[in-house]
Amino acid sequence: MRPHPSRYPAPGMGLLVGTLLCAGTTAALVPFRARVTVATPALVLVLPVVAAAILGGRIAALCTAGVAAAAFNLAFIAPYWRPSIAVVDDAVALAVFLSVAMTVGTLVAEGADRRRSAEERAEEAQALHAQYEAVVAERERLAGEAAKLSILEQVDEQRAALLRSVSHDLRTPLATIRAVTSDLRAGADYDDATRDDLLDLVGDEAERLDRIVSNLLSLSRIEAGALQPDRQAVALEELVAERVRRLAPLFRQVRLQVDIPADLPLLDADYSQLDQVVTNLLENAARHSPQRSTVHIGAQARQGMVEVWVADGGIGVAAFDRTRIFEPFRRGEGSASSGVGLAICKAIVEAHGGTIDVVANPGGGARFRFTVPVHRG
């Protein structure tokens, strides 16, 4: 940024102003020269030199000092209006005046130059600061655009994952239901036991569809920030018993061991949301446990919270995957699930003020643990 032209020294303007001020000062003091000493006009005539130094710089100040010395000699040192000097004192006074005027003019001119330089540097610093702020603002804008693009990419990835989940998880039970109902409608000759098994299969697959749809709806509420627990006193033992009864078909190939103390305090939780957490963890454990293995669900009270765990006898969860497994659409090794169940569990537990994690089960497999506050009724 270039400084304003008015800030540059103007020697011509400074000399003109200094000369005019010398003339005006001389004219004003001449009528009083008989009543004052030569020191008075000498001091006053320094002022035009200062003005010339400020406006025109050092050259204008020196030239104006010469003009002021001439005016001082002609108007205030006898014989008046002649360049000659009668006595040594007058010559010394003129020489001292000229030296003082030149020195003052030089100092003032240098000070003015330094002030102009400081102002120019200040303006350059302001211009650089403004440019820096503009660069920062542009960088923040670009970072915001990049963040938006990243979010859009994540949304696209999640949408693609959701479509894959829907196409796989919904089609499988639908295909089973469709096949069984088609056979039954066609009047296939089944005995009563086989017919009952097929109807049970249809019921199981319908229950599975209901859980999948419930998880997807819960995920949409979580993403919309509308997951608000409706807290009430919940008896965990009753909730688990009801879930075990409804999920009995999942445990035909594995054993389920329930260890809920009878004196466990009531939980301060949303019944339906807590039911969904227990359902997802039990279904997850049943899916990953080998045949004839045991799935454990238990609980214990500690420090105003109740810790609930579900342990399976599967392959477990690798240490590097124990945090990522709770992200939406993140599937564990060998999993064929939709990848939303554990993410929903995490969101629900944290909405209740609890925590959830997964650790290695002492007997092999994985142990999922979560905490829920105790009801203070």
C-alpha positions in Angstrom: 0.0 0.0 0.0 1.5 3.4 -1.1 1.3 6.3 1.3 -1.0 9.2 0.5 0.7 11.8 -1.7 0.0 14.5 0.9 2.4 12.7 3.3 5.4 13.2 1.0 7.6 16.3 1.8 6.9 19.2 -0.6 10.0 21.4 -0.7 8.5 24.0 -2.9 5.4 24.4 -0.8 7.5 24.4 2.4 9.8 27.1 1.1 6.8 29.2 -0.1 5.0 28.9 3.2 8.2 29.6 5.1 9.0 32.7 3.0 5.5 34.1 3.4 5.6 33.5 7.2 9.0 35.3 7.4 7.7 38.2 5.5 4.5 38.4 7.6 6.4 38.0 10.9 8.9 40.6 9.9 6.2 43.0 8.9 4.4 42.4 12.2 7.5 43.0 14.4 9.1 45.9 12.6 6.9 48.5 14.3 8.0 47.2 17.7 11.7 46.7 17.1 12.7 49.8 19.0 11.0 48.4 22.1 12.3 44.9 22.0 15.7 43.3 22.0 17.0 41.4 18.9 16.3 38.1 20.8 12.6 38.5 20.3 12.5 38.6 16.5 15.2 35.9 16.4 13.0 33.5 18.4 9.9 34.4 16.4 11.6 34.0 13.0 12.5 30.4 13.9 8.8 29.5 13.6 8.7 29.9 9.8 11.7 27.5 9.6 9.8 25.0 11.7 6.8 25.3 9.4 8.9 24.9 6.3 10.6 21.8 7.8 7.3 20.1 8.5 5.8 20.8 5.1 8.9 20.6 2.8 11.6 18.7 4.7 15.2 19.6 5.3 15.9 21.4 2.1 12.9 23.8 2.5 13.9 24.3 6.2 17.5 25.3 5.3 16.4 27.6 2.5 13.8 29.2 4.8 16.5 29.6 7.5 18.5 31.6 5.0 15.5 33.8 4.2 14.8 34.2 7.9 18.5 35.2 8.5 18.3 37.7 5.7 15.0 39.2 7.2 16.6 39.2 10.6 19.7 41.1 9.3 17.8 43.6 7.2 14.9 44.4 9.6 16.3 44.0 13.1 20.1 44.6 12.9 21.3 48.2 12.4 21.8 49.8 9.9 18.3 48.6 8.9 17.4 47.5 5.4 21.1 47.1 4.4 23.1 43.9 4.3 26.0 45.4 6.2 26.7 44.6 9.9 28.0 47.4 12.1 29.4 45.6 15.1 30.8 42.3 16.1 27.9 41.5 18.5 25.4 41.9 15.6 27.5 39.6 13.4 27.6 37.0 16.2 23.9 37.3 16.8 23.2 36.8 13.1 25.5 33.8 12.9 24.0 32.2 16.0 20.5 32.8 14.6 21.4 31.2 11.3 22.9 28.2 13.1 20.0 27.8 15.4 17.5 28.1 12.6 19.3 25.6 10.5 19.7 23.1 13.4 16.0 23.5 14.5 14.8 23.1 10.9 17.0 20.0 10.3 15.8 18.4 13.6 12.1 19.2 12.9 12.5 17.9 9.3 14.0 14.7 10.5 11.3 14.3 13.1 8.6 14.9 10.4 10.3 12.3 8.2 10.3 9.8 11.0 6.6 10.5 11.7 5.7 10.0 8.1 7.7 6.8 8.0 5.9 5.6 11.2 2.5 6.4 9.7 3.5 4.6 6.5 4.6 1.5 8.4 1.4 1.7 10.5 -0.7 1.8 7.4 1.3 -1.1 5.9 0.8 -3.1 9.1 -3.0 -2.4 9.0 -3.1 -3.4 5.3 -1.2 -6.6 6.1 -3.5 -7.3 9.0 -6.5 -6.7 6.8 -5.0 -9.1 4.2 -4.3 -11.6 6.9 -7.9 -11.4 8.2 -9.1 -11.8 4.6 -6.9 -14.9 4.2 -8.1 -16.3 7.5 -11.7 -15.7 6.6 -11.2 -17.3 3.2 -9.4 -20.3 4.9 -12.3 -20.7 7.3 -14.8 -20.5 4.5 -12.8 -23.2 2.6 -12.6 -25.3 5.7 -16.3 -24.9 6.2 -16.9 -25.9 2.6 -14.6 -28.9 3.1 -16.4 -29.9 6.3 -19.7 -29.6 4.4 -18.4 -31.8 1.6 -17.0 -34.3 4.2 -20.4 -34.4 5.9 -22.2 -34.9 2.6 -19.7 -37.7 1.8 -20.5 -39.3 5.1 -24.2 -38.9 4.5 -23.8 -40.5 1.1 -21.8 -43.4 2.6 -24.4 -43.9 5.4 -27.2 -43.7 2.8 -25.4 -46.3 0.7 -24.8 -48.5 3.8 -28.5 -48.1 4.8 -29.6 -49.2 1.3 -27.3 -52.2 1.6 -28.6 -52.9 5.0 -32.3 -52.6 3.9 -31.7 -54.7 0.8 -30.0 -57.5 2.8 -31.7 -57.4 6.3 -35.2 -56.9 5.0 -35.1 -59.2 2.0 -33.9 -62.2 4.0 -36.9 -62.5 6.4 -39.3 -61.3 3.7 -38.0 -64.1 1.4 -38.6 -66.6 4.2 -42.1 -65.3 4.9 -42.9 -65.2 1.3 -41.7 -68.8 0.7 -43.6 -70.3 3.6 -46.8 -68.5 2.9 -46.6 -69.4 -0.8 -46.2 -73.1 0.2 -49.1 -72.9 2.6 -51.3 -71.1 0.2 -50.5 -73.7 -2.5 -51.9 -76.4 -0.2 -48.7 -78.2 0.3 -49.3 -81.5 2.3 -47.6 -80.9 5.7 -48.2 -82.6 8.9 -49.3 -80.6 11.9 -45.9 -80.4 13.5 -44.3 -79.2 10.3 -47.0 -76.7 9.7 -46.6 -75.4 13.3 -42.8 -75.1 12.7 -43.4 -73.1 9.5 -45.8 -70.8 11.2 -43.4 -70.3 14.0 -40.7 -69.4 11.4 -43.0 -66.8 9.9 -43.6 -65.4 13.3 -39.9 -65.3 14.1 -39.1 -63.6 10.8 -41.9 -61.1 11.4 -40.4 -60.3 14.8 -37.0 -59.9 13.2 -38.5 -57.5 10.7 -40.1 -55.5 13.5 -36.7 -55.2 15.3 -35.0 -54.1 12.1 -37.6 -51.4 11.4 -37.5 -50.3 15.1 -33.7 -49.9 14.9 -33.9 -47.9 11.7 -36.6 -45.6 13.1 -34.6 -45.1 16.3 -31.5 -44.3 14.2 -33.5 -41.6 12.3 -34.6 -40.1 15.7 -31.0 -40.1 16.9 -29.8 -38.3 13.8 -32.6 -35.8 14.1 -31.7 -35.2 17.8 -35.2 -36.2 18.9 -34.1 -39.1 21.2 -35.4 -37.9 24.6 -35.9 -40.6 27.3 -39.2 -40.7 29.1 -37.8 -41.8 32.5 -39.7 -44.0 34.9 -39.0 -46.6 37.5 -38.0 -49.8 35.6 -37.5 -53.3 37.1 -34.7 -54.8 35.1 -35.5 -58.3 36.1 -39.1 -58.1 34.7 -37.8 -56.4 31.5 -35.2 -59.1 30.9 -37.7 -61.8 31.6 -40.1 -60.4 29.0 -37.3 -60.0 26.5 -36.0 -63.5 27.0 -39.5 -64.8 26.5 -40.0 -62.8 23.2 -36.5 -63.7 21.9 -36.7 -67.4 22.8 -36.5 -68.5 19.1 -33.0 -66.8 18.9 -31.7 -69.1 21.6 -32.7 -72.5 20.2 -29.0 -73.3 19.3 -27.4 -71.6 22.4 -28.0 -71.6 26.1 -29.1 -68.4 27.9 -28.1 -67.8 31.5 -29.7 -64.9 33.4 -28.1 -63.6 36.5 -30.2 -60.6 37.7 -30.2 -60.2 41.6 -33.7 -60.1 43.1 -32.7 -57.1 45.3 -31.4 -55.0 42.3 -32.7 -51.4 42.7 -35.1 -50.0 40.2 -33.6 -48.2 37.2 -34.4 -44.6 36.2 -34.9 -45.2 32.5 -37.2 -45.2 29.5 -38.7 -48.7 29.4 -39.1 -49.0 25.6 -35.6 -47.6 25.0 -33.9 -49.8 27.6 -35.9 -52.7 26.1 -34.4 -51.9 22.7 -30.8 -51.9 24.2 -31.3 -55.3 25.9 -32.9 -56.7 22.7 -30.1 -55.5 20.5 -27.4 -56.9 22.8 -29.1 -60.2 23.2 -29.7 -60.6 19.5 -26.1 -59.6 18.9 -24.8 -62.2 21.4 -27.1 -64.9 19.9 -25.9 -64.2 16.4 -22.2 -64.4 17.3 -22.2 -67.4 19.7 -21.4 -70.8 18.3 -24.0 -73.6 18.8 -24.3 -75.1 22.3 -22.4 -72.2 23.8 -23.8 -70.0 26.6 -24.9 -66.4 26.5 -24.9 -64.6 29.9 -26.9 -61.6 30.9 -26.4 -60.2 34.4 -26.4 -57.0 36.4 -25.0 -55.4 39.6 -25.5 -52.1 41.5 -22.6 -49.9 42.1 -22.2 -46.2 43.1 -25.7 -45.0 42.2 -25.6 -46.9 38.9 -26.6 -50.4 37.7 -24.2 -52.1 35.4 -25.7 -54.6 33.0 -23.7 -57.0 30.8 -24.3 -59.4 28.0 -21.5 -61.9 27.3 -21.2 -64.3 24.4 -18.9 -67.2 23.5 -18.0 -66.0 20.0 -14.8 -64.8 18.4 -14.8 -61.5 20.4 -14.0 -58.0 19.3 -10.5 -56.9 18.4 -9.0 -54.2 20.6 -8.7 -51.7 17.8 -12.4 -52.2 16.9 -13.9 -51.8 20.4 -14.6 -48.1 19.9 -15.5 -48.1 16.2 -18.0 -51.0 16.6 -20.5 -48.5 18.1 -20.4 -46.3 15.0 -23.5 -46.5 12.7 -23.2 -49.1 10.0 -20.0 -50.5 11.4 -20.1 -54.3 11.3 -17.9 -56.6 13.3 -15.8 -59.4 11.8 -18.1 -62.0 10.3 -21.2 -60.0 11.1 -24.2 -60.0 8.7 -26.2 -57.5 10.7 -27.3 -54.0 9.6 -24.6 -52.3 11.7 -27.0 -49.9 13.5 -28.0 -51.9 16.6 -24.9 -51.1 18.7 -24.9 -47.4 17.6 -28.5 -47.2 18.8 -27.5 -48.8 22.1 -24.7 -46.3 22.6 -27.0 -43.3 21.8 -29.7 -44.6 24.2 -27.3 -45.3 27.1 -25.6 -42.0 26.8 -29.0 -40.2 26.6 -29.6 -41.8 30.0 -26.3 -40.5 31.4 -24.6 -43.9 31.3 -21.7 -45.5 29.4 -21.3 -48.5 27.2 -18.2 -50.5 26.1 -17.1 -53.9 25.1 -14.3 -56.0 26.7 -12.9 -59.5 26.3 -15.0 -62.0 28.1 -12.9 -64.1 30.6 -14.3 -67.3 29.2 -13.8 -66.2 25.5 -15.9 -64.0 23.3 -17.1 -60.5 24.0 -18.7 -58.9 27.0 -20.8 -55.8 26.4 -21.4 -53.6 29.5 -23.6 -50.5 30.0 -24.7 -48.5 33.0 -28.0 -46.9 33.8 -28.8 -44.6 36.8 -30.7 -45.9 39.8 -34.2 -44.6 40.3 -34.4 -42.1 43.2 -38.1 -42.4 44.0 
